[in-house]
């Protein structure tokens, strides 16, 4: 039986953390007015030769479980841990524990926001960090795996 890798050049997953299910509705001046579902459809069309899977949860443990699940079989993880970026040692440890490279992404420039958002428990274990380019941050992360 063939695996998915034979069909696609790369197999990536975007993992979004808490409140990112509200993109398009939540603080449009910071996050824009496009829902992530609509944006993901555009990404999949733009990168049609790549399998782009998606997972979102507001629950820290579910994000950790998903990293463990995909962290040894995917070609890359694009992780926007949202507020957990600044609070979750567990997510940082999960990124460190897996083999798959992780690119940390943020829609806003976290260094231009509240001081507590300047700390990341993900960054020390990520292969790179992209922030402040709006939704285009995800596209830049995909390009980093090509």
DADACOR-V197358 format. One line per field, one symbol per residue. ss: DSSP state (h for helix, s for strand, l for the rest). phi: phi as a letter, one per 20 degrees, with the letter a starting at -180 (. if undefined). burial: I if it has 16 or more other C-alpha atoms within 10 Angstrom, else O. A space follows every 10 residues. Layout:
BEGIN
ss=???
phi=???
burial=???
END
This chain:
BEGIN
ss=lllhhhllls sssssslllh hhlllllhhh hllllhhhhh hhhhhhllls sssssslllh hhhhhhhhhh lllllsssss lhhhhhllhh hhhhhhhlll lssssslllh hhllhhhhll llhhhllsss sllllhhhhh hhhhll
phi=.fefffedfc cdceddefmf fegndekgfe dndeffgfff gfffffdfec edebbcbedg ffffgfgffe fcceeacddd flffgecdff fffffffeef fcdeccfeef fedggfeeec eegfdefacc bndmffgfff fgffee
burial=OOOOOOOOOI IIIIIIIIOI IOIIOOOOOO IOOOIIOOII OOIOOOOOOI IIOOOIIIOO OOIIOIIIOI IOOIIIIIII IIIIIIIIOI IIOIIIOIOI IIIIIIIIII OOOOOOIOOI IIIOIIOIII IIOIIIIIIO IIOOIO
END
